[in-house]
């Protein structure tokens, strides 16, 4: 029986398999899988304006994505997030979600979710809900139409807002992800938080990360969330929460709005000591750390002839070598910490 077959055979098979534990004793239970490097937006902090996307032959097929994700589930992963690029531009993505939803029904997977830019949510929201997705993240950095168009290099804010409304109408729990940009949306962040909380949505702020050449110097855009928290605390009451959602965010409750605010701080305060996450790119490369060059080519293993246990062995070896932490830094004029774009890595 292969690892991905075992993942479908119920909780007894899973409980019999040793957990994925790295060399520092951290148990990996959360997998993020990029289903495509393509996106219908060109956000200034994420990718360059004129991207060269991967040829189809290099990208995992729907069947390979299913096999790979199922192998991780068979080894103890309990939360699976589909990312991109923009996952909803991937042809056949609903078929993939339908395949993976069997793990929700069997009980070996706690949650199947995705991160999206929201441009296609109006079209897909009801199907996502039908297939077992209960919670999604929507990336949104401003409620100003002109600024949104500039930050995304041509995007239409109205489409994203319509998508969010469709998702909420379909019963999906929506969380907003906002990249804090000192030169663009810093002054708007309180209004964004109030808007999201007013609609019953959590919002998470994210520090800009030095990944890939975007054609922009991100130094002037870096905004420390420690500084932003101090600003928010000058007029709101922020109460620390012990909430853990499986990701890197630390949470506070904004007493005046009644909503939750997450803070993801890869530069001002890293979150590596309790990291339970790994990422797989749409080409099948496993990155056990977002901020390191470590990589394991799982596509080569799947397309090779190494036997039924080759994929499981490759995954375990890569997890065992997971580094203690990243070494992100941001300096004026410096090259990005890593050459690969976030859109390629998987958000």
N, C-alpha and C positions, 0 to 999 in steps of 0.2 A: 504493500500500500504506500502510495506517495504521500508527502506532507500535505498536499492540497486535497487529496482524497480524505485524509484523516480529519481535516478541518471540517468536513461535511458530515462526519459520522457521529457527532454529538459530543457532549461535555465529557463523557468518560474517556474518550480517546484523547481529548486535550489534556485532562488532568493527569494522564499517565505520562505525558511528555515533559521533560525538564524545561523549566522556564528559560527565556532568553535573558541571561544575566551577563553584564559586561565585566571587564577586568577590575572595575572599581565597586562591584557589588550592586550596581543599579539594575533593576529589572525593566526591560523594555516591553511596554504594553501598548504603545501608541505608534502607529505607522501612518505617514503621509505619503501618498502616491500621486505623482504628477501624471496625468493622462495625456497631456499634450504640452508642447512648448509654445504653441500658438495662442494669440490673444487678439481680440478685436479692439483693444485700447493700447496705447503706448505711453503709459505713465512715466513721468520724467525721472522718478527715482528707481524705476524697476527695469527698464530696457531702453535701448537706443531708438531713435525715431525710425531708422531704416534697418530693421532686424533681418538677418538671414536665418530662416527657420530650417529645421532639420528635414532631410528627405524622408519619405514615408518608410522606406526599408529599415531605417535606423530606429524607428519608433515601435514600441511594443504593440502587438495586436491586442484586440479586446480579449481574445482567448489567453494570451500571455499575461495580460494585466490581471485577469481573474486567477490564473494559476499562481502568479507571484504573490498577490495579496492573500490568497487562500493558504499558501505555504506559511506565511507569517502568522496568520490566524491559527493555523495548526500548531504553531510553536508558542502560543500564549498571548498574541496581540489581542487586545479587547476593544480597541478603538481604532477606526480606520477613517481617515479623511482623504477625499479626492481633491486634488488641486490641479493647477496648471503652471504657466499660462492660465487660460480661462477654460475650465473643464467642460463647460456647456457648449463650446465650439467644437469639441471632439465628436466626430461622426461615430455613432453607435454608443454614446456614453450611457443612454438609458438602458441599453442591453447589458452593459457592464454592471450598472447599479442593480438591475434585476437579478443578474447572476449572483452578485455578492450578497443580496438580501437574504439568500438562503441561510447564511450564517447568523443573521438576526433571528430567523425563525427557529433555528436549532439551539440557540442560546449560547453559542460559543463566542459570539461577537455582541458587545454591549451597545455599540453605537456605530452607525455608518453616516457620515456627514460630508459636507463639502464646503470649500471656500470659493466664492464667485465674485465677479465684479458687478453682477446684477443686471447686465444689459439684456440677458435672455431669460431672466426669471419669469417674466410675464408669460412666456411660452411654456416653460418647463415646470413651474411651481407645483401644479396639481399632480403631475406625474411623479415628481420627486416624493411628494407626500404619500402617494399611493404605494410607492415601492419601499416605504419604510424609513425614509429620511425624516427625522423629526426636528433637526436643528441645523441651521446653516450660518456661515459667516459671510457678510457682504462687505467688500472693501469700498469705503466711501470717505473722501478726505475733505469735502466741502459741500455746502448747500447753495453755493453761489454758481449759477449756470456758467457765467463767463470764466470764472476761475476753474471750474470743473473741466471745461473744454480745453483750457490751456494746460492744466496738469496732466490730462489724459491724451493730449495732442489730438483733439477732435471729437471727444466723446459727448454724448447727449445726456445731461443730468436727468431730464424728464423720463427717459427710458429706465434708468436705474430706480428712480422713485416709484415708477409704475410697477417695476419688478418686485420691489420690497413690499408694496401694497398687495400684490398678487400672492406673494409668499405668505404674508400674514393671513390673508383671506383663506389660504389653503390649510391653515393650521400649523405652519412651520414657525418654530421659534427662531427669530432673527437676531443675530448679534452683529453690530457694526464694528468693523476694524478701520481705524483712522491712523495714518502715518502722520506724526507730528512734524510739521515743517516750519522752521523758524521764520522764513521769509514769506510764507504764503498763508498758512491757516492758524498760526499760533493765537491770534486774537479771536478767531472764530470758534476755537475749541470749546469754551463754555457753552456757546449757543448750540453746537453740535451735540454735546452731552445732554443738554436740556431737551432738545428735540427728540433724541433717541429715547430718553427716559420717559418723556411724555407719551410715547407710543408703546411703552412697555418693553423696549429693547435695551439690552446691555450694550455698552460701548467699550471697546478696548483701544487704548492709545499705544502706538508702536514707535520706537525710535528708528530713524532711518538707518539702514544697514549698508556698509560699504561692499556691495556685491555687484560685480560686472561694470563694464564701461557703459554709462548711459548717455555720454555726451555732455554731462552736467557735472560741475564740481559741487558735491553735496556738503562740503564743509560749512558753508554759510547757512545751509538748511538744517543742520543738526540742532535739535532742541532736546536738552536733557529733561527727561520726565521727572527727575528729582526736583528740578527747578519748576516745571509745570505744576507738580503736586503742591509745592509751596504757594504758587499763585492761586490755585483753586482753593486751597485751604484758607486763604485770606478772606474769602467771602462765602465759602461753603463749609459744612462740617463733614469731614471724611473719617469714616470708621473702618479700621482694618477688619477684613473678613478672613476666616480660615479656609475659604472656599478653594477647592482644587478641581479643575475641570479636565485635567490631563495635559494641559498645555503649559507654556512658560509664564503666563500672566499671574501677577499678584493682584488681589481685588480689594476694593474699598466700597463701602456704601456711601452714597451722597445723601445725607439725611434730608436735605431740603427737597430733593427730587424723588427720593425713595428708590432710586435705581442703582445698579452696580456699575462700577468703573474698573476696568482692567488696565494694568500697566505692564508693558513688555519692554524691558530695559537691557538690551544686549550690550550696550556700551557703558551706560552709567552704573549699572549693577547687574553683573551676569547672573544667569539662572542655571548654571551647569551642575551644581551639586546634587540636584534631584532630577536630572534630565532622564526622562523615560521614553524619548522619541527618537525615531530614525526616519530618514526620507529616502524614497526611491524615485529617480527621475523617469521620464517617459521613455528613456532609452534603456532602462533596467539597471542603472548604476545606483548602488546603495551608498548613501552618505550617512554615516553614523553621527556626524556633527555638521551642523549648518555652516560653521565658521572655520572649518579645516578642509584641507585638500584630500583627505582620506576618501577612498572610493573602492568599491568592489563591483566588478562587472558581472551582474547576475544574468544579464541577457545572454552572454557567452555561455554561461553554465546551462541555461534553459535550452539554448539552441545547439548545444553540444551533445555528446554521447557519453556522459559520465556516470550513467546509471540512475536508479530511482531515488537515491539518497544524496545525489550531488548538490542539489539546490539547498537542502537543509544544511548540509555541511558547510557550504559557502556562506550561508546566512550566519551560522553560529560563529564561524571564524571572524567574520566582519564585526559582529557584535562584541566578541571578546576583545577586539582591538579598538573599540570605541574610545576616543581620547577623553581625558579628564575634563577638558573644557575648551572653548574657543578662545581666540586671541584677537577679537575685533578691536580695531582702533580707527579713528578718523582724524586725518590731518590735512591741512591745506596743501593742495598740489600733489598729495600722495596718490599713488595708484590704488585702485580698490583692493581690499584685503584678499579677495578672490576674484579670478577672472570670470567665473561663471555667473550668469544672471540669475536673479531670483526666479524669473519665469522658467528657466531651465531646471533649476533645483527643485522647485515645487514649494509654494508658499506655506 
